[in-house]
Amino acid sequence: MRNATGIVEVFGLVAAFCACDAGCKAADVTVEHFDKNKPANADSMPVPLIVAIKFRGTVPNVEAAVAAAAEAAEKVSGVVSTHIMTSTEEDTEKMLKLNAFDKN
């Protein structure tokens, strides 16, 4: 059985850590590597960096983690988007391991 995946994109690294902490405390989930994106319009954003937090677990646990993470991030700098995939395909699993934090 495949795990569900929940992704929460937030503005900034501080919000990402707060969101991750809240999501992990709210449910029995694991976390993939954070990912980052600095969009072309970064200067017009509340914080010029978007960070994605990826939770893994059962559907109910991922739903609870995403909800708690989004609530925590809203208190810091805001949420860009959230999404839950109830059964992640094998090729998508490979992509979830990628991240840009170790890239120059």
Secondary structure as GFF3:
##gff-version 3
##sequence-region A 1 104
A	DSSP	beta_strand	4	11	.	.	.	ID=ss1
A	DSSP	alpha_helix	13	26	.	.	.	ID=ss2
A	DSSP	beta_strand	30	31	.	.	.	ID=ss3
A	DSSP	beta_strand	35	37	.	.	.	ID=ss4
A	DSSP	three_ten_helix	42	44	.	.	.	ID=ss5
A	DSSP	beta_strand	50	57	.	.	.	ID=ss6
A	DSSP	alpha_helix	59	76	.	.	.	ID=ss7
A	DSSP	beta_strand	79	85	.	.	.	ID=ss8
A	DSSP	alpha_helix	90	96	.	.	.	ID=ss9
###
